[in-house]
């Protein structure tokens, strides 16, 4: 592991190497005839080339003019700027006069330009003539401020450099402004500047409100170039590009780096800086070095085919750099090393770096990285310190998230005129006494002239506001912004985390998530996305869907697509729901043709369309009106309901064959639809019916059937899931390899393959397997959606850390296979599949899509077909044991409720583990339960054909009984929160079969490693609670710990829930009800829906006893239930992660728990599937 930075070492505080204009002078005197600046040709103008002598002399003329007018140290010179050689002359001339340069970009609106003038209070103004030619004169608002509020010492009305290097400045009162200065062009004015003189005034983007002016220091402008030249092989032969925003501080790096080295600067025209053309410009003019923002990088590679192999180094700075963008760039520029530089306006040139070698040097290097490129390590004499947010006197360890501070001698001076902000952001280093450096400087003091402008050593830290962590290599990885943690309806949400997960979807090329106010002035998560067109066409083809004609609506510089990508919005919403807590999934998705960029090359957040654009309703055509009139009354009523719920949907444009979900509906809107259907149309339609009949015609027919009281003629028909079973059984092999359980599990080395590893139960299965160190067990985890095995392992590590069960000692025995449950071979590539077939001894199939309202057909691939594929793995290569994690949802039929009542009436019986489950061939109501039943039947049939293994059938899986960590998407946890929100709880006396997750994991692994040997091949193991609580007993624990939730009848509680949900738009900062995703389930006879049959668990007892004998040494066969103290620990955990509030009434104190609340908040929710 690399050594982390020491915040007490000397960083050469007094190592001033001179001002940049003196280094430029040295370059000009050394090679006066070398090419300095090249303005490349445009469609209307020829190429212009300028030597070092020409630029040097022109800048001296300007410097003398300013100096003679009284402009000096501390005065600000404002440049009305243009991307051209003239800008280079203005910058260097201003610095040579001893003044401070700042830039006014014509692309900014007049109000912002005035802010720049108000903050900077310039004493001189230089207008570049071509800026006025292209943009017109300064706006009256701006010119008025200059005339009335500024006291200018000097003004250059029309600066232009001719092809011959002659510098013109325009005339004032009929006289050439530079007339008196031309004779002094051979050398600059005799002015002295020092390390703490201010050469630049740069403005931040104003993300926190009004733009702030940051004063730079001369120390920083030259300090790091010698090191960079040596490190990245930059020489006088290099060719640089001027591509940064002209008012953005990286433009200084564009200009100063080549002038320091005596190299060339290539200046493109405006017409060249656009998609495709910029790559062609690169190919034609052959630069070797370029500084880019990631957004400018996307312009460079977006849609480009032209290659530019001359490019050797690309320095990125200013935003998050993704590996996806790097891949495209490396394809076009095979010799380019990509250097991701981390820095801000406030750190000036003092930055960190992370180098990605060129594709020629290392073609596979990006495979080692995650989705974003690390910030890296500090340059020479620069440190990135990751400091604990809880205790700032402590540096973070590897992997621990903290706040990033930059420590360097080259930090900017600070914010102009804002001492309070300076105290907050520029902080004296508390790790070491600054007197140490002052005393060292005194010893080395040679009375240099520049010390007049030197404040002495200042060991300062710049507080970036970014969060990050050290990697094992010592590099820093950024994880988000401290101020990107927004709070909506009581939940803290990381915007960066949303974008990181969004960008991993192949349909998304670019994205940005913001908090915006909707039409009701409510804070709402809005994701702006740019689609990946090629992937979109593939996706449509895969699902056999037609593209929709939609030219988009022009809004400023972007197009908004209101119809074309509705299906994609549902797709990416589901993608996020499987990775994020439900409350962190954006409500609104706005699809754009591109991201708007500001002149600095960053995403222009203020110009992203407001959320109400998503509610623009498409006009109905004459054809639409005719079609509308052909609909039945019920179809029209249903269409109007859909349009009320789905933003921007015109009911008169809906066709009979269009699906509610394809038009933008999703599971939460589905719940609201069923509520309005019941209230407005008087029909109680189940959520399952909507998923089975999602089209306008299909759903309207079900409503019509409900209104007319027509009987269900399909009641006695064989259900689709049972028919599916009959068909799938015929596809199974005639024989399965039979594994010898004793031989496998007694081996000194054992390899387990686990699916569903990133879910809540999956975390505990990993711990349960790998804690058995005495058996030398190795685990291979199946992970969906990861870029590669390394990224998959990192995801598993984060998941386990969030659940508080990670152990670094497991790393050597844990690896990953990337795949997709819904695909053949579980989405695993052939080579890995063959390796697994030869190495794996035990398969535990825990993965599934968990969704309580989707139809069987929607989940058959990830839930049923994946089971067949997992058994196929057992039948390939060497014989393997197979275990399947099922659910008591397979028992949710009247048959088993009645059978349970009959058995328990005797006081001796319950549902047997050996029951053939034919009682659920009819009557299972959920697609999820149906998929589990079909899978069980297929496995048991495979058992009769030779497969050896276990089916584990748990009920509700609650939290960790030791730490309180729980899954906030679990129904019983949502019930706790829902009752707290309603301030009441329903009286329901059904028993609840709920078991702590740590015990469920124990039974699963015991069943997998100790299968029962008999003629069945595969046996069922019930996981049932000992003892069981009744629902009313479970909910009464809220009162025990001080949550005011008086018990009411179920009907009264249901009415309160309906009133809460029906109340209309939420008030500011109000929170959606926890039970909203399961609303229809809760109001549709919850007492009947939560009945749980009593279960015999003799097989569970047997495998646990055998597990104690062979592995654990502890007999856990008496089982576990959920106690009052367990629920107290869950409530404590939920309060710690801010999922619920702290109790306010009299009650017992919540039990103490040992869990990292901050890390748990990162992982909370979204752990086990989709609601």
URVENPE-V238726 format. One record per helix or strand. SS is the DSSP state (2 for helix, 1 for strand). FROM is the first residue (numbers start at 1). LEN is the number of residues. Records with the same first field share a line. If there is no record, write none. Layout:
SS = FROM-LEN ; FROM-LEN
//
This chain:
2 = 20-11 ; 52-17 ; 85-12 ; 110-11 ; 129-7 ; 140-10 ; 182-3 ; 218-6 ; 225-8 ; 250-12 ; 270-3 ; 277-9 ; 294-8 ; 323-10 ; 345-3 ; 365-4 ; 419-7 ; 435-10 ; 449-5 ; 482-3 ; 495-9 ; 533-10 ; 566-12 ; 582-3 ; 605-3 ; 611-5 ; 622-9 ; 633-13 ; 651-3 ; 667-15 ; 687-6 ; 696-13 ; 720-10 ; 741-5 ; 760-11 ; 773-3 ; 789-14 ; 808-6 ; 824-4 ; 830-10 ; 856-19 ; 888-4 ; 894-12 ; 918-3 ; 927-18 ; 971-12 ; 997-13 ; 1031-10 ; 1050-13 ; 1076-8 ; 1086-4 ; 1098-15 ; 1124-13 ; 1157-7
1 = 35-5 ; 48-4 ; 76-5 ; 100-5 ; 124-5 ; 154-8 ; 167-2 ; 171-2 ; 175-2 ; 200-4 ; 213-3 ; 239-3 ; 264-4 ; 289-4 ; 313-4 ; 322-1 ; 337-6 ; 352-5 ; 372-1 ; 376-3 ; 382-6 ; 395-1 ; 398-1 ; 402-7 ; 414-2 ; 426-3 ; 460-11 ; 476-6 ; 485-4 ; 491-4 ; 508-10 ; 523-9 ; 553-3 ; 558-4 ; 588-5 ; 597-1 ; 603-1 ; 659-1 ; 695-1 ; 750-5 ; 777-8 ; 814-6 ; 842-4 ; 881-5 ; 911-1 ; 948-7 ; 956-3 ; 984-3 ; 991-2 ; 994-3 ; 1018-6 ; 1029-2 ; 1046-3 ; 1095-1
//
